[in-house]
Amino acid sequence: MEGCLACVGLYELLSYEVMRRTPEIGVRMAVGAQRHDILRFIVVQGVGLSVLGTVIGIIAALGATRYLLSLLYGVQPGDPLTFAVVAILLALVAFAACYLPARRATRVDPMVALRHE
């Protein structure tokens, strides 16, 4: 259940950050940037930030499992399959959270995006 909450929170945060950058995307498009370049730029930044957070989280989780042994039912501390599945799930959510709003923002007319503020 906590994994779903983490995924929803990650999606909302990254989606909000991409939508907040709509005027920036409009400026980039107005000066000649291609849609696929903007999409790649936004997705690489968002997924990179998510991967960095996932690595830090895994390191912290590996350190905390010793103290949380009483809460782990059916999972060994440091179970590589669990850590890998969670990391892959968060990466997929981060990709979707960046790609979908960025795709929407690149389809907006640059003048509309610039007037957004």
HELIX and SHEET records of a PDB file:
HELIX    1   1 GLU A    2  ARG A   20  1                                  19    
HELIX    2   2 THR A   22  ALA A   30  1                                   9    
HELIX    3   3 ARG A   35  ALA A   64  1                                  30    
HELIX    4   4 LEU A   69  LEU A   71  5                                   3    
HELIX    5   5 PRO A   80  THR A  106  1                                  27    
HELIX    6   6 PRO A  110  ARG A  115  1                                   6    
END                                                                             
